[in-house]
């Protein structure tokens, strides 16, 4: 079987309340992922974890950037 393509919203198309809710979800996912940090930094498991972690951080940055348009 191939990779599963997961849908994620485009922050640029979201309203402020939706962005804030999405940001909270992403931060919760990051917190859970942080708890699963593999001990062996040289393992494949760590590489997979690190890619997921970086992707979540990138998504959080995108949401924060999108929220800036609602700042006065």
N, CA, C and O atoms as a printed pandas DataFrame, in Angstrom:
     atom_number atom_name residue_name chain_id  residue_number  x_coord  y_coord  z_coord
0              1         N          UNK        A               1    0.831   -1.183    0.000
1              2        CA          UNK        A               1    0.000    0.000    0.000
2              3         C          UNK        A               1    0.870    1.238    0.000
3              4         O          UNK        A               1    1.987    1.224    0.517
4              5         N          UNK        A               2    0.351    2.318   -0.585
5              6        CA          UNK        A               2    1.079    3.576   -0.652
6              7         C          UNK        A               2    0.840    4.421    0.566
7              8         O          UNK        A               2    0.154    4.027    1.509
8              9         N          UNK        A               3    1.421    5.585    0.521
9             10        CA          UNK        A               3    1.253    6.520    1.621
10            11         C          UNK        A               3   -0.161    7.066    1.656
11            12         O          UNK        A               3   -0.802    7.243    0.620
12            13         N          UNK        A               4   -0.631    7.328    2.848
13            14        CA          UNK        A               4   -1.924    7.962    3.031
14            15         C          UNK        A               4   -1.721    9.470    2.978
15            16         O          UNK        A               4   -0.866   10.015    3.676
16            17         N          UNK        A               5   -2.499   10.127    2.160
17            18        CA          UNK        A               5   -2.418   11.577    2.071
18            19         C          UNK        A               5   -3.431   12.148    3.045
19            20         O          UNK        A               5   -4.632   11.900    2.936
20            21         N          UNK        A               6   -2.929   12.914    3.996
21            22        CA          UNK        A               6   -3.834   13.499    4.968
22            23         C          UNK        A               6   -4.100   14.946    4.592
23            24         O          UNK        A               6   -3.204   15.660    4.143
24            25         N          UNK        A               7   -5.314   15.359    4.776
25            26        CA          UNK        A               7   -5.722   16.711    4.471
26            27         C          UNK        A               7   -5.441   17.590    5.663
27            28         O          UNK        A               7   -5.686   17.205    6.807
28            29         N          UNK        A               8   -4.929   18.769    5.393
29            30        CA          UNK        A               8   -4.788   19.746    6.463
30            31         C          UNK        A               8   -5.242   21.084    5.902
31            32         O          UNK        A               8   -5.034   21.377    4.724
32            33         N          UNK        A               9   -5.857   21.886    6.744
33            34        CA          UNK        A               9   -6.400   23.162    6.275
34            35         C          UNK        A               9   -5.299   24.143    5.894
35            36         O          UNK        A               9   -4.175   24.061    6.390
36            37         N          UNK        A              10   -5.640   25.065    5.014
37            38        CA          UNK        A              10   -4.733   26.134    4.631
38            39         C          UNK        A              10   -5.005   27.319    5.547
39            40         O          UNK        A              10   -6.082   27.910    5.480
40            41         N          UNK        A              11   -4.055   27.675    6.396
41            42        CA          UNK        A              11   -4.278   28.773    7.337
42            43         C          UNK        A              11   -4.682   30.080    6.668
43            44         O          UNK        A              11   -5.399   30.881    7.268
44            45         N          UNK        A              12   -4.242   30.307    5.460
45            46        CA          UNK        A              12   -4.578   31.551    4.760
46            47         C          UNK        A              12   -6.061   31.637    4.427
47            48         O          UNK        A              12   -6.576   32.726    4.174
48            49         N          UNK        A              13   -6.747   30.511    4.425
49            50        CA          UNK        A              13   -8.177   30.475    4.101
50            51         C          UNK        A              13   -9.060   30.435    5.348
51            52         O          UNK        A              13  -10.277   30.294    5.237
52            53         N          UNK        A              14   -8.461   30.557    6.528
53            54        CA          UNK        A              14   -9.204   30.390    7.772
54            55         C          UNK        A              14   -9.467   31.725    8.451
55            56         O          UNK        A              14   -8.716   32.687    8.288
56            57         N          UNK        A              15  -10.548   31.759    9.214
57            58        CA          UNK        A              15  -10.885   32.936   10.010
58            59         C          UNK        A              15  -10.141   32.866   11.347
59            60         O          UNK        A              15   -9.593   31.823   11.701
60            61         N          UNK        A              16  -10.125   33.964   12.077
61            62        CA          UNK        A              16   -9.345   34.062   13.301
62            63         C          UNK        A              16   -9.705   32.986   14.329
63            64         O          UNK        A              16   -8.813   32.338   14.877
64            65         N          UNK        A              17  -10.974   32.792   14.590
65            66        CA          UNK        A              17  -11.386   31.794   15.590
66            67         C          UNK        A              17  -10.954   30.390   15.175
67            68         O          UNK        A              17  -10.512   29.595   16.004
68            69         N          UNK        A              18  -11.087   30.097   13.889
69            70        CA          UNK        A              18  -10.665   28.785   13.390
70            71         C          UNK        A              18   -9.151   28.613   13.507
71            72         O          UNK        A              18   -8.667   27.534   13.847
72            73         N          UNK        A              19   -8.412   29.677   13.226
73            74        CA          UNK        A              19   -6.957   29.626   13.354
74            75         C          UNK        A              19   -6.543   29.370   14.799
75            76         O          UNK        A              19   -5.644   28.572   15.063
76            77         N          UNK        A              20   -7.201   30.048   15.726
77            78        CA          UNK        A              20   -6.860   29.868   17.131
78            79         C          UNK        A              20   -7.161   28.445   17.599
79            80         O          UNK        A              20   -6.393   27.861   18.362
80            81         N          UNK        A              21   -8.266   27.901   17.144
81            82        CA          UNK        A              21   -8.622   26.528   17.479
82            83         C          UNK        A              21   -7.623   25.543   16.870
83            84         O          UNK        A              21   -7.186   24.597   17.525
84            85         N          UNK        A              22   -7.275   25.782   15.621
85            86        CA          UNK        A              22   -6.309   24.923   14.922
86            87         C          UNK        A              22   -4.939   25.002   15.603
87            88         O          UNK        A              22   -4.257   23.987   15.748
88            89         N          UNK        A              23   -4.539   26.202   16.017
89            90        CA          UNK        A              23   -3.270   26.383   16.708
90            91         C          UNK        A              23   -3.258   25.576   18.006
91            92         O          UNK        A              23   -2.259   24.934   18.330
92            93         N          UNK        A              24   -4.345   25.606   18.733
93            94        CA          UNK        A              24   -4.442   24.830   19.975
94            95         C          UNK        A              24   -4.303   23.332   19.679
95            96         O          UNK        A              24   -3.609   22.617   20.401
96            97         N          UNK        A              25   -4.957   22.867   18.629
97            98        CA          UNK        A              25   -4.864   21.451   18.259
98            99         C          UNK        A              25   -3.423   21.076   17.914
99           100         O          UNK        A              25   -2.920   20.037   18.343
100          101         N          UNK        A              26   -2.767   21.935   17.133
101          102        CA          UNK        A              26   -1.388   21.653   16.733
102          103         C          UNK        A              26   -0.461   21.628   17.946
103          104         O          UNK        A              26    0.419   20.773   18.042
104          105         N          UNK        A              27   -0.658   22.557   18.861
105          106        CA          UNK        A              27    0.180   22.592   20.062
106          107         C          UNK        A              27   -0.049   21.359   20.932
107          108         O          UNK        A              27    0.890   20.851   21.544
108          109         N          UNK        A              28   -1.286   20.878   20.990
109          110        CA          UNK        A              28   -1.575   19.651   21.741
110          111         C          UNK        A              28   -0.888   18.460   21.079
111          112         O          UNK        A              28   -0.319   17.608   21.763
112          113         N          UNK        A              29   -0.940   18.401   19.760
113          114        CA          UNK        A              29   -0.272   17.315   19.039
114          115         C          UNK        A              29    1.236   17.353   19.281
115          116         O          UNK        A              29    1.872   16.312   19.451
116          117         N          UNK        A              30    1.797   18.551   19.295
117          118        CA          UNK        A              30    3.226   18.697   19.537
118          119         C          UNK        A              30    3.585   18.247   20.955
119          120         O          UNK        A              30    4.611   17.599   21.159
120          121         N          UNK        A              31    2.756   18.584   21.921
121          122        CA          UNK        A              31    3.004   18.170   23.305
122          123         C          UNK        A              31    2.988   16.649   23.432
123          124         O          UNK        A              31    3.836   16.073   24.113
124          125         N          UNK        A              32    2.030   16.000   22.779
125          126        CA          UNK        A              32    1.960   14.536   22.800
126          127         C          UNK        A              32    3.197   13.951   22.136
127          128         O          UNK        A              32    3.786   12.993   22.637
128          129         N          UNK        A              33    3.585   14.528   21.011
129          130        CA          UNK        A              33    4.758   14.036   20.295
130          131         C          UNK        A              33    6.021   14.216   21.140
131          132         O          UNK        A              33    6.893   13.347   21.146
132          133         N          UNK        A              34    6.120   15.330   21.843
133          134        CA          UNK        A              34    7.277   15.564   22.708
134          135         C          UNK        A              34    7.415   14.483   23.773
135          136         O          UNK        A              34    8.529   14.120   24.150
136          137         N          UNK        A              35    6.296   13.971   24.253
137          138        CA          UNK        A              35    6.317   12.904   25.256
138          139         C          UNK        A              35    6.823   11.587   24.674
139          140         O          UNK        A              35    7.240   10.698   25.417
140          141         N          UNK        A              36    6.787   11.461   23.350
141          142        CA          UNK        A              36    7.187   10.225   22.683
142          143         C          UNK        A              36    8.604   10.304   22.126
143          144         O          UNK        A              36    8.994    9.459   21.320
144          145         N          UNK        A              37    9.374   11.293   22.536
145          146        CA          UNK        A              37   10.733   11.513   22.048
146          147         C          UNK        A              37   11.590   10.265   22.258
147          148         O          UNK        A              37   11.853    9.881   23.398
148          149         N          UNK        A              38   12.028    9.628   21.167
149          150        CA          UNK        A              38   12.868    8.430   21.305
150          151         C          UNK        A              38   14.220    8.774   21.935
151          152         O          UNK        A              38   14.768    9.852   21.705
152          153         N          UNK        A              39   14.736    7.859   22.715
153          154        CA          UNK        A              39   16.012    8.098   23.393
154          155         C          UNK        A              39   17.199    8.011   22.439
155          156         O          UNK        A              39   18.150    8.781   22.566
156          157         N          UNK        A              40   17.152    7.091   21.496
157          158        CA          UNK        A              40   18.283    6.862   20.590
158          159         C          UNK        A              40   18.197    7.814   19.406
159          160         O          UNK        A              40   17.423    7.596   18.474
160          161         N          UNK        A              41   19.006    8.879   19.454
161          162        CA          UNK        A              41   18.968    9.888   18.405
162          163         C          UNK        A              41   19.531    9.377   17.079
163          164         O          UNK        A              41   19.390   10.049   16.057
164          165         N          UNK        A              42   20.160    8.214   17.076
165          166        CA          UNK        A              42   20.725    7.644   15.855
166          167         C          UNK        A              42   19.793    6.614   15.209
167          168         O          UNK        A              42   20.163    5.976   14.223
168          169         N          UNK        A              43   18.600    6.455   15.756
169          170        CA          UNK        A              43   17.687    5.433   15.258
170          171         C          UNK        A              43   16.768    5.979   14.162
171          172         O          UNK        A              43   16.571    7.187   14.032
172          173         N          UNK        A              44   16.221    5.063   13.390
173          174        CA          UNK        A              44   15.220    5.417   12.376
174          175         C          UNK        A              44   13.976    5.971   13.051
175          176         O          UNK        A              44   13.332    6.884   12.534
176          177         N          UNK        A              45   13.645    5.415   14.208
177          178        CA          UNK        A              45   12.487    5.885   14.963
178          179         C          UNK        A              45   12.637    7.377   15.297
179          180         O          UNK        A              45   11.676    8.141   15.206
180          181         N          UNK        A              46   13.840    7.772   15.681
181          182        CA          UNK        A              46   14.085    9.178   16.001
182          183         C          UNK        A              46   13.958   10.045   14.743
183          184         O          UNK        A              46   13.404   11.143   14.797
184          185         N          UNK        A              47   14.468    9.554   13.620
185          186        CA          UNK        A              47   14.368   10.307   12.364
186          187         C          UNK        A              47   12.915   10.569   11.986
187          188         O          UNK        A              47   12.563   11.671   11.565
188          189         N          UNK        A              48   12.082    9.556   12.140
189          190        CA          UNK        A              48   10.655    9.705   11.844
190          191         C          UNK        A              48   10.030   10.704   12.809
191          192         O          UNK        A              48    9.275   11.585   12.398
192          193         N          UNK        A              49   10.345   10.564   14.093
193          194        CA          UNK        A              49    9.832   11.478   15.113
194          195         C          UNK        A              49   10.257   12.917   14.805
195          196         O          UNK        A              49    9.447   13.839   14.891
196          197         N          UNK        A              50   11.518   13.101   14.452
197          198        CA          UNK        A              50   12.040   14.441   14.185
198          199         C          UNK        A              50   11.346   15.080   12.985
199          200         O          UNK        A              50   11.065   16.278   13.003
200          201         N          UNK        A              51   11.069   14.302   11.950
201          202        CA          UNK        A              51   10.356   14.838   10.773
202          203         C          UNK        A              51    8.941   15.271   11.150
203          204         O          UNK        A              51    8.475   16.327   10.722
204          205         N          UNK        A              52    8.264   14.456   11.949
205          206        CA          UNK        A              52    6.913   14.811   12.397
206          207         C          UNK        A              52    6.952   16.072   13.259
207          208         O          UNK        A              52    6.107   16.957   13.124
208          209         N          UNK        A              53    7.938   16.140   14.140
209          210        CA          UNK        A              53    8.087   17.284   15.040
210          211         C          UNK        A              53    8.320   18.564   14.231
211          212         O          UNK        A              53    7.692   19.592   14.485
212          213         N          UNK        A              54    9.211   18.488   13.277
213          214        CA          UNK        A              54    9.513   19.655   12.444
214          215         C          UNK        A              54    8.293   20.085   11.628
215          216         O          UNK        A              54    8.039   21.279   11.469
216          217         N          UNK        A              55    7.548   19.122   11.116
217          218        CA          UNK        A              55    6.353   19.445   10.338
218          219         C          UNK        A              55    5.309   20.151   11.204
219          220         O          UNK        A              55    4.675   21.108   10.760
220          221         N          UNK        A              56    5.131   19.679   12.435
221          222        CA          UNK        A              56    4.186   20.342   13.339
222          223         C          UNK        A              56    4.647   21.761   13.676
223          224         O          UNK        A              56    3.840   22.689   13.715
224          225         N          UNK        A              57    5.947   21.921   13.918
225          226        CA          UNK        A              57    6.464   23.256   14.185
226          227         C          UNK        A              57    6.248   24.184   12.991
227          228         O          UNK        A              57    5.916   25.357   13.162
228          229         N          UNK        A              58    6.438   23.658   11.787
229          230        CA          UNK        A              58    6.199   24.453   10.572
230          231         C          UNK        A              58    4.731   24.844   10.457
231          232         O          UNK        A              58    4.409   25.977   10.101
232          233         N          UNK        A              59    3.839   23.898   10.762
233          234        CA          UNK        A              59    2.403   24.188   10.710
234          235         C          UNK        A              59    2.034   25.261   11.735
235          236         O          UNK        A              59    1.230   26.148   11.447
236          237         N          UNK        A              60    2.617   25.181   12.919
237          238        CA          UNK        A              60    2.359   26.193   13.951
238          239         C          UNK        A              60    2.833   27.559   13.471
239          240         O          UNK        A              60    2.131   28.557   13.640
240          241         N          UNK        A              61    4.008   27.606   12.880
241          242        CA          UNK        A              61    4.522   28.877   12.345
242          243         C          UNK        A              61    3.595   29.440   11.271
243          244         O          UNK        A              61    3.362   30.647   11.225
244          245         N          UNK        A              62    3.070   28.579   10.411
245          246        CA          UNK        A              62    2.147   29.023    9.358
246          247         C          UNK        A              62    0.879   29.630    9.957
247          248         O          UNK        A              62    0.381   30.649    9.477
248          249         N          UNK        A              63    0.367   28.999   11.003
249          250        CA          UNK        A              63   -0.841   29.506   11.653
250          251         C          UNK        A              63   -0.554   30.839   12.335
251          252         O          UNK        A              63   -1.353   31.772   12.242
252          253         N          UNK        A              64    0.580   30.930   13.016
253          254        CA          UNK        A              64    0.944   32.187   13.668
254          255         C          UNK        A              64    1.104   33.311   12.642
255          256         O          UNK        A              64    0.692   34.445   12.888
256          257         N          UNK        A              65    1.697   32.995   11.507
257          258        CA          UNK        A              65    1.824   33.989   10.434
258          259         C          UNK        A              65    0.450   34.426    9.933
259          260         O          UNK        A              65    0.221   35.612    9.698
260          261         N          UNK        A              66   -0.454   33.481    9.772
261          262        CA          UNK        A              66   -1.801   33.796    9.294
262          263         C          UNK        A              66   -2.564   34.628   10.322
263          264         O          UNK        A              66   -3.360   35.490    9.950
264          265         N          UNK        A              67   -2.331   34.379   11.599
265          266        CA          UNK        A              67   -3.007   35.154   12.647
266          267         C          UNK        A              67   -2.563   36.615   12.658
267          268         O          UNK        A              67   -3.296   37.483   13.133
268          269         N          UNK        A              68   -1.383   36.885   12.145
269          270        CA          UNK        A              68   -0.871   38.260   12.113
270          271         C          UNK        A              68   -1.773   39.189   11.315
271          272         O          UNK        A              68   -1.818   40.388   11.592
272          273         N          UNK        A              69   -2.485   38.664   10.337
273          274        CA          UNK        A              69   -3.336   39.543    9.521
274          275         C          UNK        A              69   -4.535   40.075   10.313
275          276         O          UNK        A              69   -5.219   40.995    9.866
276          277         N          UNK        A              70   -4.786   39.492   11.488
277          278        CA          UNK        A              70   -5.892   39.949   12.336
278          279         C          UNK        A              70   -5.424   40.915   13.424
279          280         O          UNK        A              70   -6.233   41.416   14.205
280          281         N          UNK        A              71   -4.129   41.173   13.473
281          282        CA          UNK        A              71   -3.573   42.097   14.450
282          283         C          UNK        A              71   -3.900   43.538   14.025
283          284         O          UNK        A              71   -3.963   43.845   12.835
284          285         N          UNK        A              72   -4.098   44.380   14.981
285          286        CA          UNK        A              72   -4.383   45.798   14.672
286          287         C          UNK        A              72   -3.120   46.532   14.339
287          288         O          UNK        A              72   -3.159   47.729   14.054
